[in-house]
Amino acid sequence: MNLSKFAATTALVVLSMSSFAAKPTSIVFDANATAGDGTAYAKYTVKCSNGKKAALTAWDNRGKWCVGDADSKNCEKKQINAAKVACKAPK
């Protein structure tokens, strides 16, 4: 009986922890820009549920989304995935 209560409690805690993770609440366009090599890109700001703000950049006609600038290694194909990565990154 105690083992089943422990397992149920553990499962509940694990499931509830995912609901407390920071999530994007808004993504706002800031400006279009041009990199030093002439490549056009767009700047966005992501607001997260924990109060954090992060910068996103969109490249290749918004086909590549990066957290931060072009040198970032955190790039995704979808805007929402990049925003989620930005919110999970340490402040």
MINU-613269 format. One record per residue: residue in three letters; x, z, y of N, C-alpha, C in turn; residue number from 1. Coordinates in steps of 0.001 Angstrom, whole numbers. Last residue first. Layout:
% MINU-613269
('ALA' (X Z Y) (X Z Y) (X Z Y) NUM);
...
***
This chain:
% MINU-613269
('LYS' (18804 -16994 32449) (18715 -17114 33910) (20050 -17284 34547) 91);
('PRO' (18970 -19030 29495) (19195 -17773 30213) (19213 -18006 31725) 90);
('ALA' (16261 -21239 28581) (17675 -21015 28915) (17834 -19708 29667) 89);
('LYS' (13567 -21619 28439) (14173 -20742 27438) (15627 -20425 27736) 88);
('CYS' (13070 -23448 30464) (12487 -22104 30567) (13104 -21126 29576) 87);
('ALA' (14418 -25706 29522) (14816 -25107 30801) (14283 -23681 30923) 86);
('VAL' (12936 -26284 27231) (14346 -25908 27101) (14814 -25198 28364) 85);
('LYS' (10525 -27007 28477) (10565 -25855 27574) (11985 -25356 27380) 84);
('ALA' (11354 -29312 29829) (10872 -28161 30591) (10881 -26896 29735) 83);
('ALA' (11940 -30995 27695) (13026 -30590 28590) (12611 -29367 29408) 82);
('ASN' (9337 -31274 26700) (10373 -30668 25865) (11555 -30198 26710) 81);
('ILE' (8053 -32560 28816) (7610 -31215 28434) (8658 -30522 27572) 80);
('GLN' (9368 -35101 28890) (9432 -34165 30010) (9089 -32741 29582) 79);
('LYS' (11232 -36338 26122) (9945 -36017 26747) (10122 -34947 27819) 78);
('LYS' (13818 -36566 25257) (13089 -37804 25519) (11775 -37546 26260) 77);
('GLU' (16340 -34437 26766) (15253 -34692 25827) (14594 -36023 26175) 76);
('CYS' (19418 -32677 27167) (18534 -33795 27507) (17530 -34029 26380) 75);
('ASN' (21815 -30855 27867) (20452 -30504 27477) (19494 -31599 27924) 74);
('LYS' (24163 -31427 28973) (24053 -31790 27558) (22648 -31481 27028) 73);
('SER' (24574 -32739 32265) (23995 -31772 31348) (23953 -32310 29923) 72);
('ASP' (25289 -34547 34136) (26342 -34076 33234) (25824 -33102 32178) 71);
('ALA' (23077 -34898 35754) (23392 -35930 34759) (24430 -35482 33750) 70);
('ASP' (21735 -31519 36106) (22141 -32842 36576) (22497 -33773 35420) 69);
('GLY' (19022 -29710 34652) (20136 -29769 35595) (20450 -31197 35980) 68);
('VAL' (18032 -31065 31728) (18008 -29787 32451) (19237 -29799 33352) 67);
('CYS' (16733 -34392 31645) (17844 -33461 31484) (17611 -32189 32290) 66);
('TRP' (15142 -36995 30021) (14927 -35824 30876) (16018 -34801 30599) 65);
('LYS' (14641 -40389 29876) (15573 -39324 29484) (15442 -38193 30500) 64);
('GLY' (12878 -42077 30994) (12952 -42089 29538) (13871 -41006 28986) 63);
('ARG' (12663 -42632 33675) (11979 -41453 33143) (11891 -41451 31614) 62);
('ASN' (14567 -44682 33951) (13152 -44918 34251) (12260 -43875 33584) 61);
('ASP' (16933 -43186 33313) (16492 -44361 32537) (14997 -44611 32686) 60);
('TRP' (16103 -39725 34013) (16993 -40875 34003) (16369 -42005 33208) 59);
('ALA' (15328 -36850 35823) (14800 -37901 34956) (15651 -39152 35130) 58);
('THR' (16168 -33413 35830) (16404 -34751 36349) (15910 -35759 35320) 57);
('LEU' (15114 -30162 36814) (15121 -31233 35821) (15490 -32525 36529) 56);
('ALA' (15848 -26771 37517) (15880 -28170 37938) (15888 -29089 36723) 55);
('ALA' (13709 -23885 37465) (14829 -24659 36953) (14710 -26105 37420) 54);
('LYS' (12737 -20543 38020) (12639 -21935 38438) (13883 -22656 37942) 53);
('LYS' (10966 -17773 36542) (12190 -18561 36704) (11843 -19965 37211) 52);
('GLY' (8684 -16439 35874) (9083 -16472 37272) (10319 -17296 37561) 51);
('ASN' (7857 -16757 33311) (8598 -15523 33593) (9106 -15483 35038) 50);
('SER' (6728 -19263 33170) (5821 -18117 33134) (6526 -16794 33414) 49);
('CYS' (8449 -21466 35484) (8208 -20883 34163) (7328 -19642 34276) 48);
('LYS' (8600 -24583 37047) (8317 -23158 37210) (7897 -22625 35852) 47);
('VAL' (10895 -27130 37685) (10024 -26518 36678) (9839 -25051 37041) 46);
('THR' (11293 -29894 39769) (11453 -28448 39634) (10427 -27937 38639) 45);
('TYR' (13138 -33005 39686) (11917 -32224 39500) (12274 -30739 39463) 44);
('LYS' (14414 -36122 40748) (14595 -34672 40647) (13231 -33993 40568) 43);
('ALA' (15398 -39220 39254) (14415 -38420 39986) (14676 -36943 39734) 42);
('TYR' (17764 -41940 39754) (17152 -40866 38974) (16180 -40094 39860) 41);
('ALA' (19831 -44837 39519) (18702 -44139 40133) (18178 -43065 39187) 40);
('THR' (23277 -45333 39778) (22146 -45135 38871) (21061 -44316 39559) 39);
('GLY' (25560 -45468 41305) (24434 -46323 41666) (23220 -46196 40769) 38);
('ASP' (27475 -43604 40790) (27702 -44944 40229) (26546 -45908 40505) 37);
('GLY' (26413 -41298 41945) (27592 -41916 42526) (27868 -43322 42025) 36);
('ALA' (22797 -41672 41819) (24075 -41082 41397) (25231 -41850 42042) 35);
('THR' (20109 -41230 43963) (21009 -42196 43353) (22328 -41503 43039) 34);
('ALA' (16685 -40036 43803) (18078 -39974 44231) (18867 -41059 43511) 33);
('ASN' (13504 -38790 44776) (14290 -39804 44090) (15706 -39728 44635) 32);
('ALA' (12299 -35364 44547) (12802 -36535 45269) (13419 -37542 44316) 31);
('ASP' (10409 -33589 43149) (11107 -33243 44384) (11519 -34488 45167) 30);
('PHE' (7500 -32888 41282) (8446 -33903 41725) (9066 -33463 43044) 29);
('VAL' (7063 -30083 39221) (6794 -30697 40516) (7901 -31689 40863) 28);
('ILE' (5387 -28488 36760) (6522 -29389 36949) (6204 -30203 38197) 27);
('SER' (4412 -25230 35647) (4230 -26418 36494) (5535 -27196 36580) 26);
('THR' (4981 -23600 33513) (3636 -23510 34088) (3355 -24655 35047) 25);
('PRO' (6766 -23374 30466) (6584 -24045 31746) (5141 -23923 32229) 24);
('LYS' (7329 -20043 29195) (6794 -21389 29030) (6665 -22043 30399) 23);
('ALA' (9024 -17482 27504) (8785 -18174 28768) (8356 -19611 28484) 22);
('ALA' (7312 -15689 24943) (8414 -16551 25358) (8045 -17275 26649) 21);
('PHE' (5143 -14353 23997) (5787 -13794 25177) (6950 -14655 25669) 20);
('SER' (4410 -15608 21674) (3493 -15750 22803) (4087 -15180 24082) 19);
('SER' (6368 -14831 19916) (6379 -16218 20377) (5437 -16416 21557) 18);
('MET' (5627 -12214 19382) (6836 -12464 20162) (6867 -13888 20688) 17);
('SER' (3440 -12383 17695) (3194 -12021 19088) (4422 -12268 19959) 16);
('LEU' (4662 -13014 15246) (3736 -13958 15870) (3510 -13645 17344) 15);
('VAL' (6131 -10663 14800) (6810 -11957 14903) (5915 -12986 15591) 14);
('VAL' (4071 -8748 14629) (5101 -8644 15672) (5794 -9988 15872) 13);
('LEU' (2689 -9646 12362) (2008 -9560 13655) (3007 -9510 14800) 12);
('ALA' (4622 -9340 10369) (4089 -10667 10665) (3413 -10685 12031) 11);
('THR' (4912 -6539 10434) (6040 -7408 10743) (5564 -8805 11124) 10);
('THR' (2365 -5751 9589) (2854 -5363 10912) (4000 -6259 11344) 9);
('ALA' (2337 -6801 6984) (1340 -7236 7964) (1795 -6922 9386) 8);
('ALA' (4457 -5367 5826) (4507 -6827 5890) (3526 -7361 6933) 7);
('PHE' (3455 -2742 6038) (4705 -3106 6688) (4799 -4623 6868) 6);
('LYS' (1214 -2924 4404) (1057 -2595 5823) (2303 -2997 6614) 5);
('SER' (2448 -3465 1953) (1545 -4464 2523) (1295 -4190 4007) 4);
('LEU' (3897 -1108 1577) (4599 -2379 1684) (3702 -3442 2312) 3);
('ASN' (1920 824 1274) (2780 874 2451) (3517 -447 2662) 2);
('MET' (822 0 -1188) (0 0 0) (868 0 1254) 1);
***
